[in-house]
Amino acid sequence: MVTKKKSTTSKTRKTSVKSHAKKSSVSKSVEYHTLKLAADTPFLNAKVTRQTFYWSFLLLFIIIMQLIILAMNLNASLMFDSMKLY
């Protein structure tokens, strides 16, 4: 007859569990700033700030670029007029 097979026991490995450093979330206190009313200043004041220079240079750049575009447009229209295609 058939004899029973002896069961072989498999050796289990015990793996070491690596301990992970737990990162604890430390809540930082948020500082809330209240709205403060601005001091009463005149609308047209003569105070020159960094923004004054920024906006003046930006305005100057835009005006120069518009003059260049107008000059190119004028040159193109004069060139087409000199061809007399019509």
Secondary structure, DSSP 4 states (H G I P E B T S, - for coil): -PPPPPPPPPPPP-PPPPPPPP---PPPPPPPPPP-PPP---SS-----HHHHHHHHHHHHHHHHHHHHHHHHHHHHHHHHHHT--
